[in-house]
Amino acid sequence: MHGMSGHVMKGIPDSLAYASLAAIIVLTHIILVWKKGKGYRIETYPKWNLFRFPAFHKMVKSPSWPFFFQFIPMLLLLLILTAGFLGNPRKNIAPILTWTWWWALLVFIILGFGKTFCAACPWEGVSRLISNLSIRRNLPKLNLGYKWPKPFRNLYPALILFIGLTWLELGFDITRNGYLTALMGLTMVVMAVSSALIFEKRGFCRYACLVGRVSGIYALFSPLELRSVDANVCAKCKTKDCVRGNEHDPGCPLYLNPSKFNENTYCTLCTSCVRTCPHNNIAISFRPFATDLLHKQTFRNDEALMAIVLLAMSSFHGLTMTPLWTHINHQIRVEFSLGKITVFSVLMFLMILAPILLFGLTAWLSKWIAKVQEYGVADLLRAYAYPLIPVALFYHIAHNSMHFFMEGQNILPYLNDPFGFGWNLFPSLNRQFEPILSLSTVWWLQVFFIVVGHIFGVVVADRIAERMFARKKQRFIALLPLILTMILYSSFSIWLIAQPMAMKTAM
């Protein structure tokens, strides 16, 4: 369980914390005042098609592209499993490679490149190799062909797995245990392979993969997208090979029609539609940040709950590494004579419940003070969850920045002896290395990320309010409780990074 054992890193100075809070309040005011009376014009947005490079387009259209894109991640997964299960149980490369490098860098990858990790996913690669018995995707599969159960065609399976992973990761200190880290990686392999053998297409990726669904929510902010180029071409297409498949590829494994979806949430960038489209009407492009959030048309219960839980769990990771967490844990255990896991589980449950209640109260206040008739509290809560995505994403990045830039260099000695067997593969790596960035630089990065996440959250909130409320006065009044709550939560994020943090591994 996380506590204050191990090396403790200082939090940001009080002066920087106060300046950050002032910046959040002032910038929020500036954004709302600047926006007043102006409408967002986002019917179209600029795109930069990466398939303008013929060599890249040719590579992606190759039937073997997914395998070669996944080859190195599969080798790294093999290294993690081998080191975790067979290496020195007290010292091997599996924990730091998984939690300080992969888990920390994952959010950076999502920020810049959306669902790219899903395209390179080693678990999907292994499940495809086993179910296809080939690196080519157009061969018959070993598959029972069952449909994914209808009650679970949502994000709730992935949400439950994500909460379970967090409970195991923090409650049982998996981030420093090579064997348990490898066991978790193997569990993901088993779930992905079992799903590929039992269910048609890739139901596990679509509904249950906690990494894919978490990254899918965050990828609404990403500047990378896969979309059809011309809707008219899709409308005239008779074969719909992008969905049904053809001799080149079996079609989209996630039941998606590229001509209809307009969000990053569920697409895994497998590029099957690129290979099957007879009209070359699919493109991978860069576009402005947060485009999907600014275009958001519908609000779903499962996505909204996932967004709030992501915000709660990213904050929870930070809280478990502070002196306050250690003090509260100790006091409760002494006062009520409870065990560590019991106290941890109760506090984690409360940390999930608190933001749900907080934003539920925010939605109720909006409806009450703005005299909203056309929407219920549940409708407002669903809509109000989406502006939290940038807030959660950028705090997640700020939190992981401390771990990665201050601890990432510790992987170098493990490259010299990955299994802990006493090897000396690279003698020059057998020493202590300085952090990747200085502590003061990391402080400024953390503050920058939290402020930027808050700014984008305010912009998205304002855009959603504009879509929901026709009258400007009502829009402003309805938006006010949400803005104040977001300022409160961003202030909590600043407080967290101002606390001393126990450095063990990344979130």
C-alpha positions as CSV (number, residue, x, y, z in Angstrom):
1,M,0.0,0.0,0.0
2,H,1.2,3.5,-0.8
3,G,2.6,5.5,2.1
4,M,5.5,7.7,2.9
5,S,8.1,4.9,2.9
6,G,11.0,5.2,0.5
7,H,12.3,8.4,-1.1
8,V,10.1,11.5,-0.6
9,M,10.1,14.3,-3.2
10,K,9.3,17.9,-2.2
11,G,6.1,19.4,-3.6
12,I,5.9,22.7,-5.5
13,P,6.7,25.8,-3.3
14,D,3.8,27.6,-1.7
15,S,4.5,30.7,-3.8
16,L,4.1,28.7,-7.0
17,A,1.0,27.1,-5.7
18,Y,-0.6,30.4,-4.9
19,A,0.4,31.8,-8.3
20,S,-1.1,28.8,-10.0
21,L,-4.4,29.2,-8.1
22,A,-4.5,32.9,-9.1
23,A,-3.8,32.0,-12.7
24,I,-6.6,29.5,-12.7
25,I,-9.1,32.0,-11.4
26,V,-8.0,34.9,-13.6
27,L,-7.8,32.8,-16.8
28,T,-11.2,31.3,-16.2
29,H,-12.6,34.8,-15.9
30,I,-10.8,36.0,-19.1
31,I,-12.1,33.0,-21.1
32,L,-15.7,33.6,-20.1
33,V,-15.5,37.3,-20.6
34,W,-13.7,36.9,-24.0
35,K,-16.3,34.4,-25.1
36,K,-19.3,36.5,-24.0
37,G,-21.6,37.2,-26.9
38,K,-19.5,35.1,-29.3
39,G,-20.4,31.7,-30.8
40,Y,-18.1,28.9,-31.5
41,R,-17.7,28.1,-35.1
42,I,-16.6,24.6,-35.3
43,E,-18.7,23.0,-38.0
44,T,-15.4,22.4,-39.8
45,Y,-11.9,22.2,-38.5
46,P,-8.5,22.0,-40.1
47,K,-6.9,18.6,-40.8
48,W,-3.5,17.4,-41.9
49,N,-3.9,14.1,-43.7
50,L,-0.9,11.8,-42.9
51,F,-1.7,9.7,-46.0
52,R,-0.3,12.6,-48.1
53,F,2.9,10.6,-47.6
54,P,2.6,7.7,-50.1
55,A,5.1,5.6,-48.3
56,F,3.2,5.7,-45.0
57,H,-0.1,5.0,-46.8
58,K,1.5,2.0,-48.5
59,M,2.8,0.6,-45.2
60,V,-0.6,1.0,-43.4
61,K,-2.4,-0.8,-46.3
62,S,-0.1,-3.8,-46.0
63,P,-1.8,-6.8,-44.5
64,S,1.1,-7.4,-42.2
65,W,1.2,-3.8,-40.9
66,P,-0.6,-4.5,-37.6
67,F,1.8,-7.4,-36.7
68,F,4.9,-5.4,-37.4
69,F,3.5,-2.4,-35.5
70,Q,2.8,-4.7,-32.5
71,F,6.1,-6.7,-32.8
72,I,8.2,-4.6,-30.4
73,P,5.4,-4.2,-27.8
74,M,5.0,-8.0,-27.8
75,L,8.7,-8.5,-27.2
76,L,8.5,-6.0,-24.3
77,L,5.5,-7.9,-22.9
78,L,7.5,-11.2,-23.2
79,L,10.4,-9.5,-21.3
80,I,8.0,-8.3,-18.5
81,L,6.5,-11.8,-18.2
82,T,9.8,-13.6,-18.2
83,A,11.5,-11.2,-15.8
84,G,8.5,-11.1,-13.4
85,F,8.0,-14.9,-13.3
86,L,11.5,-16.2,-13.6
87,G,13.8,-13.3,-12.5
88,N,15.0,-12.4,-9.0
89,P,11.7,-11.7,-7.2
90,R,13.3,-8.8,-5.3
91,K,14.9,-7.1,-8.2
92,N,14.0,-7.3,-11.9
93,I,13.0,-5.0,-14.7
94,A,9.3,-5.8,-14.8
95,P,7.9,-3.2,-12.3
96,I,9.9,-0.2,-13.5
97,L,9.3,-1.1,-17.2
98,T,5.6,-1.5,-16.6
99,W,4.7,1.2,-14.1
100,T,7.4,3.9,-14.5
101,W,7.8,3.7,-18.2
102,W,4.8,2.2,-20.0
103,W,2.0,3.3,-17.6
104,A,3.5,6.8,-17.2
105,L,4.2,7.4,-20.9
106,L,0.8,6.0,-21.9
107,V,-1.0,9.2,-21.1
108,F,1.6,11.2,-23.0
109,I,1.0,9.0,-26.0
110,I,-2.8,9.5,-25.7
111,L,-2.3,13.2,-25.4
112,G,-0.4,13.5,-28.7
113,F,-1.4,10.4,-30.7
114,G,-4.8,9.2,-29.4
115,K,-5.4,5.5,-29.6
116,T,-2.0,4.7,-31.1
117,F,-1.2,2.3,-28.2
118,C,-4.3,0.3,-29.1
119,A,-2.9,-0.1,-32.6
120,A,0.3,-1.4,-31.1
121,C,-1.3,-3.4,-28.3
122,P,0.6,-6.5,-27.5
123,W,-2.4,-8.2,-25.9
124,E,-4.4,-7.8,-29.1
125,G,-1.4,-8.9,-31.1
126,V,-1.1,-12.2,-29.1
127,S,-4.8,-12.9,-29.3
128,R,-4.8,-12.3,-33.1
129,L,-1.8,-14.6,-33.6
130,I,-3.5,-17.4,-31.7
131,S,-7.0,-16.9,-33.1
132,N,-5.7,-16.4,-36.7
133,L,-2.7,-18.8,-36.6
134,S,-1.1,-16.2,-38.9
135,I,0.4,-12.7,-39.1
136,R,-2.1,-12.0,-41.9
137,R,-5.5,-10.8,-41.0
138,N,-7.5,-12.3,-43.8
139,L,-7.3,-16.0,-42.9
140,P,-10.1,-17.9,-41.2
141,K,-10.1,-17.5,-37.4
142,L,-10.4,-20.0,-34.5
143,N,-13.6,-18.4,-33.1
144,L,-16.9,-19.7,-31.7
145,G,-18.7,-16.7,-33.0
146,Y,-20.8,-15.8,-30.0
147,K,-22.1,-12.2,-29.8
148,W,-20.9,-10.1,-26.9
149,P,-23.7,-10.2,-24.2
150,K,-26.0,-7.3,-24.8
151,P,-26.2,-6.1,-21.2
152,F,-22.4,-5.5,-21.2
153,R,-22.2,-3.6,-24.5
154,N,-21.1,-0.5,-22.7
155,L,-18.1,0.8,-20.8
156,Y,-19.1,-0.7,-17.4
157,P,-17.0,-3.9,-17.8
158,A,-13.9,-1.8,-18.5
159,L,-14.8,0.6,-15.6
160,I,-15.0,-2.3,-13.2
161,L,-11.7,-3.7,-14.3
162,F,-10.1,-0.2,-14.1
163,I,-11.3,0.2,-10.5
164,G,-10.2,-3.3,-9.7
165,L,-6.7,-2.6,-11.1
166,T,-6.4,0.5,-9.1
167,W,-7.4,-1.3,-5.9
168,L,-4.8,-4.1,-6.6
169,E,-2.1,-1.6,-7.7
170,L,-2.3,0.6,-4.7
171,G,-3.7,-1.7,-2.1
172,F,-1.2,-4.5,-2.7
173,D,1.8,-2.5,-3.8
174,I,1.9,-4.3,-7.2
175,T,4.0,-1.5,-8.7
176,R,7.1,-2.8,-6.8
177,N,6.4,-6.5,-7.2
178,G,7.7,-8.1,-10.4
179,Y,5.8,-11.3,-10.0
180,L,2.4,-9.6,-9.5
181,T,3.1,-7.2,-12.3
182,A,3.8,-10.1,-14.6
183,L,0.7,-11.9,-13.3
184,M,-1.4,-8.9,-14.2
185,G,0.1,-8.8,-17.7
186,L,-0.6,-12.5,-18.2
187,T,-4.2,-12.0,-17.0
188,M,-4.7,-9.4,-19.7
189,V,-3.4,-11.8,-22.3
190,V,-5.7,-14.5,-21.1
191,M,-8.7,-12.2,-21.2
192,A,-7.9,-10.9,-24.6
193,V,-7.2,-14.4,-26.1
194,S,-10.3,-15.9,-24.4
195,S,-12.5,-13.2,-25.9
196,A,-11.0,-13.6,-29.3
197,L,-11.7,-17.3,-29.3
198,I,-15.2,-17.1,-27.9
199,F,-16.7,-13.9,-29.2
200,E,-17.0,-12.6,-32.7
201,K,-14.7,-9.8,-33.7
202,R,-12.9,-8.0,-30.8
203,G,-15.5,-7.6,-28.1
204,F,-12.9,-7.4,-25.4
205,C,-11.3,-4.4,-27.0
206,R,-14.6,-2.8,-27.7
207,Y,-16.1,-3.1,-24.3
208,A,-13.9,-4.6,-21.6
209,C,-10.3,-3.6,-22.0
210,L,-9.6,-1.1,-19.2
211,V,-6.6,0.4,-21.0
212,G,-8.4,0.8,-24.3
213,R,-11.5,2.3,-22.7
214,V,-9.6,4.7,-20.5
215,S,-7.5,5.8,-23.4
216,G,-10.7,6.1,-25.5
217,I,-12.2,8.6,-23.1
218,Y,-8.9,10.6,-22.9
219,A,-8.5,10.4,-26.7
220,L,-11.6,12.7,-27.1
221,F,-9.0,15.4,-26.4
222,S,-6.3,14.0,-28.8
223,P,-5.3,15.7,-32.1
224,L,-5.1,12.4,-34.0
225,E,-8.1,11.0,-35.7
226,L,-9.2,8.3,-38.2
227,R,-12.2,9.4,-40.3
228,S,-13.7,9.0,-43.7
229,V,-12.6,11.7,-46.1
230,D,-15.8,12.4,-48.1
231,A,-19.2,11.4,-46.6
232,N,-20.7,11.4,-50.2
233,V,-18.3,8.7,-51.3
234,C,-19.3,6.5,-48.3
235,A,-23.0,7.1,-49.0
236,K,-22.6,5.9,-52.6
237,C,-20.6,2.8,-51.6
238,K,-22.5,-0.4,-52.2
239,T,-20.2,-3.0,-50.5
240,K,-19.3,-1.4,-47.2
241,D,-16.1,-3.3,-47.1
242,C,-14.8,-1.2,-44.3
243,V,-17.3,-2.9,-42.0
244,R,-18.0,-6.3,-43.7
245,G,-14.4,-6.9,-44.9
246,N,-13.1,-8.4,-48.2
247,E,-10.3,-10.5,-49.5
248,H,-7.7,-8.1,-48.0
249,D,-9.0,-7.8,-44.5
250,P,-12.1,-8.9,-42.4
251,G,-13.2,-5.4,-41.8
252,C,-13.6,-3.3,-38.6
253,P,-13.2,-5.6,-35.6
254,L,-15.1,-3.2,-33.3
255,Y,-18.4,-3.0,-35.2
256,L,-17.7,0.6,-36.3
257,N,-18.7,2.2,-39.6
258,P,-16.1,4.9,-40.4
259,S,-18.7,6.8,-42.4
260,K,-20.8,7.3,-39.2
261,F,-18.6,7.6,-36.2
262,N,-17.1,11.0,-35.4
263,E,-15.3,10.4,-32.1
264,N,-12.1,8.7,-31.1
265,T,-13.6,6.8,-28.1
266,Y,-14.0,3.4,-29.6
267,C,-11.7,3.3,-32.7
268,T,-8.5,1.5,-31.9
269,L,-6.6,2.7,-35.1
270,C,-6.3,-0.9,-36.2
271,T,-6.5,0.5,-39.8
272,S,-8.6,-2.4,-41.1
273,C,-10.9,0.1,-42.8
274,V,-7.9,1.7,-44.6
275,R,-7.0,-1.7,-46.1
276,T,-10.6,-2.6,-47.1
277,C,-11.9,0.7,-48.4
278,P,-12.0,0.3,-52.3
279,H,-12.1,4.1,-52.7
280,N,-9.2,5.1,-50.5
281,N,-11.6,7.2,-48.6
282,I,-10.2,6.7,-45.1
283,A,-7.6,9.1,-43.6
284,I,-5.5,9.4,-40.5
285,S,-5.1,13.1,-39.7
286,F,-4.0,15.6,-37.2
287,R,-6.5,18.2,-36.1
288,P,-6.8,20.8,-33.2
289,F,-6.8,19.5,-29.6
290,A,-10.2,18.7,-27.9
291,T,-12.1,18.7,-31.3
292,D,-14.2,15.7,-30.3
293,L,-15.2,17.3,-27.0
294,L,-16.1,20.6,-28.7
295,H,-18.2,18.7,-31.2
296,K,-19.8,16.5,-28.7
297,Q,-23.5,15.8,-29.6
298,T,-24.6,13.1,-27.2
299,F,-23.9,12.4,-23.6
300,R,-23.8,8.8,-22.3
301,N,-24.1,7.5,-18.8
302,D,-21.2,5.1,-19.1
303,E,-18.9,7.6,-20.6
304,A,-19.9,10.3,-18.1
305,L,-19.3,7.9,-15.2
306,M,-15.9,6.8,-16.6
307,A,-14.9,10.5,-16.9
308,I,-15.7,11.2,-13.3
309,V,-14.0,8.0,-12.0
310,L,-10.9,8.9,-14.0
311,L,-10.8,12.3,-12.3
312,A,-11.3,10.6,-8.9
313,M,-8.7,7.9,-9.4
314,S,-6.0,10.2,-10.8
315,S,-6.4,12.4,-7.7
316,F,-6.6,9.3,-5.5
317,H,-3.2,8.1,-6.8
318,G,-1.7,11.4,-5.8
319,L,-3.4,11.5,-2.4
320,T,-2.1,8.0,-1.4
321,M,1.5,9.3,-1.7
322,T,1.0,12.3,0.7
323,P,1.7,12.6,4.5
324,L,-2.1,13.3,5.0
325,W,-2.9,9.9,3.6
326,T,-0.5,8.1,5.9
327,H,-1.9,10.1,8.9
328,I,-5.6,9.4,8.0
329,N,-4.8,5.7,7.5
330,H,-3.0,5.4,10.8
331,Q,-5.7,7.2,12.7
332,I,-8.6,5.1,11.3
333,R,-6.8,1.8,11.8
334,V,-5.9,2.7,15.5
335,E,-9.4,4.2,16.3
336,F,-11.4,1.4,14.8
337,S,-8.9,-1.6,14.9
338,L,-9.2,-2.2,11.2
339,G,-6.8,-3.8,8.8
340,K,-4.8,-2.0,6.1
341,I,-6.8,-3.4,3.2
342,T,-10.2,-2.7,4.8
343,V,-9.3,1.0,5.5
344,F,-7.8,1.4,2.1
345,S,-10.9,-0.1,0.4
346,V,-13.3,2.2,2.4
347,L,-11.2,5.3,1.6
348,M,-11.0,4.4,-2.1
349,F,-14.7,3.9,-2.2
350,L,-15.3,7.3,-0.6
351,M,-12.8,8.9,-3.1
352,I,-14.9,7.5,-6.0
353,L,-18.2,8.5,-4.4
354,A,-17.2,12.0,-3.4
355,P,-16.8,13.5,-6.9
356,I,-20.0,11.8,-8.1
357,L,-21.9,13.4,-5.3
358,L,-20.0,16.7,-5.8
359,F,-20.8,17.0,-9.5
360,G,-24.4,15.7,-8.9
361,L,-24.8,18.6,-6.4
362,T,-23.4,20.9,-9.0
363,A,-25.9,19.7,-11.6
364,W,-28.7,20.2,-9.1
365,L,-27.6,23.7,-8.3
366,S,-27.4,24.5,-12.0
367,K,-31.0,23.3,-12.6
368,W,-32.2,25.2,-9.5
369,I,-30.6,28.6,-9.9
370,A,-31.0,28.7,-13.7
371,K,-34.6,27.5,-13.5
372,V,-33.9,24.8,-16.1
373,Q,-37.0,23.1,-17.3
374,E,-35.9,21.2,-20.4
375,Y,-33.3,19.0,-18.6
376,G,-33.3,16.9,-15.5
377,V,-30.4,16.7,-13.0
378,A,-29.2,13.4,-14.6
379,D,-29.1,15.1,-18.0
380,L,-27.0,18.0,-16.7
381,L,-24.7,15.6,-14.8
382,R,-24.1,13.6,-17.9
383,A,-23.2,16.7,-19.9
384,Y,-21.1,18.2,-17.1
385,A,-18.9,15.1,-16.9
386,Y,-17.2,15.8,-20.3
387,P,-15.5,19.0,-19.4
388,L,-13.8,17.0,-16.7
389,I,-11.9,14.9,-19.2
390,P,-9.2,17.6,-19.9
391,V,-8.9,18.3,-16.2
392,A,-8.4,14.6,-15.4
393,L,-6.1,14.0,-18.3
394,F,-3.8,16.9,-17.5
395,Y,-3.6,16.1,-13.8
396,H,-2.8,12.5,-14.7
397,I,0.0,13.8,-16.8
398,A,1.2,16.2,-14.1
399,H,1.2,13.4,-11.6
400,N,3.1,11.0,-13.8
401,S,5.6,13.7,-14.8
402,M,7.0,13.7,-11.3
403,H,7.5,9.9,-11.4
404,F,8.8,9.6,-15.0
405,F,11.2,12.6,-15.0
406,M,12.5,11.9,-11.5
407,E,12.6,8.1,-11.6
408,G,12.6,7.1,-15.3
409,Q,16.5,7.0,-15.3
410,N,16.4,4.2,-12.8
411,I,15.6,1.7,-15.6
412,L,19.2,2.0,-16.9
413,P,20.8,-0.2,-14.3
414,Y,18.1,-2.8,-15.0
415,L,19.1,-2.9,-18.6
416,N,22.5,-4.1,-17.4
417,D,20.8,-6.9,-15.4
418,P,17.1,-7.2,-16.4
419,F,16.4,-10.4,-14.5
420,G,18.4,-9.6,-11.3
421,F,20.7,-12.6,-11.9
422,G,23.9,-10.5,-11.4
423,W,24.6,-10.0,-15.1
424,N,26.8,-7.2,-16.3
425,L,25.6,-6.7,-19.9
426,F,26.4,-3.0,-20.1
427,P,29.0,-2.1,-17.3
428,S,28.6,1.6,-18.0
429,L,25.0,1.4,-16.8
430,N,25.9,-0.1,-13.5
431,R,25.7,3.1,-11.5
432,Q,23.3,5.8,-10.2
433,F,22.0,8.3,-12.8
434,E,20.7,11.8,-12.3
435,P,17.0,12.5,-12.9
436,I,15.9,13.2,-16.5
437,L,14.8,16.7,-15.5
438,S,15.6,18.9,-12.5
439,L,13.0,19.1,-9.7
440,S,12.2,22.8,-10.4
441,T,11.6,22.0,-14.1
442,V,9.2,19.3,-13.1
443,W,7.4,21.6,-10.8
444,W,6.8,24.1,-13.6
445,L,5.7,21.3,-15.9
446,Q,3.2,20.1,-13.3
447,V,1.7,23.5,-12.8
448,F,1.6,24.1,-16.6
449,F,-0.3,20.9,-17.2
450,I,-2.9,21.5,-14.5
451,V,-3.6,25.1,-15.6
452,V,-3.8,24.0,-19.3
453,G,-6.2,21.2,-18.4
454,H,-8.4,23.6,-16.4
455,I,-8.5,26.1,-19.3
456,F,-9.6,23.4,-21.8
457,G,-12.1,22.2,-19.3
458,V,-13.7,25.7,-19.0
459,V,-13.8,26.0,-22.8
460,V,-15.4,22.7,-23.3
461,A,-17.9,23.4,-20.5
462,D,-18.8,26.7,-22.1
463,R,-19.2,25.1,-25.5
464,I,-21.5,22.4,-24.1
465,A,-23.6,25.0,-22.2
466,E,-24.0,26.9,-25.5
467,R,-25.3,23.8,-27.2
468,M,-27.7,23.1,-24.4
469,F,-29.1,26.5,-23.6
470,A,-30.4,29.0,-26.2
471,R,-30.7,32.0,-23.9
472,K,-27.3,33.6,-22.9
473,K,-28.4,34.6,-19.4
474,Q,-29.6,31.2,-18.5
475,R,-26.5,29.6,-20.1
476,F,-24.2,31.7,-17.9
477,I,-26.2,31.1,-14.7
478,A,-26.4,27.3,-15.4
479,L,-22.7,27.2,-16.1
480,L,-21.7,29.1,-13.0
481,P,-21.9,26.1,-10.5
482,L,-19.9,23.9,-12.8
483,I,-17.1,26.5,-13.3
484,L,-16.9,27.1,-9.5
485,T,-16.7,23.3,-8.9
486,M,-14.0,22.9,-11.6
487,I,-12.0,25.7,-9.9
488,L,-12.4,23.9,-6.6
489,Y,-11.1,20.6,-8.1
490,S,-8.2,22.3,-9.9
491,S,-7.3,23.9,-6.7
492,F,-7.3,20.5,-5.0
493,S,-5.0,19.3,-7.8
494,I,-2.6,22.2,-7.1
495,W,-2.7,21.3,-3.4
496,L,-1.8,17.7,-4.2
497,I,1.3,18.6,-6.2
498,A,2.3,20.9,-3.4
499,Q,2.5,18.0,-1.0
500,P,5.6,15.8,-0.4
501,M,5.3,12.7,-2.6
502,A,6.5,9.2,-1.8
503,M,8.5,8.2,-4.9
504,K,8.0,4.6,-5.7
505,T,6.8,4.2,-9.3
506,A,4.4,6.0,-11.7
507,M,0.7,5.8,-11.4
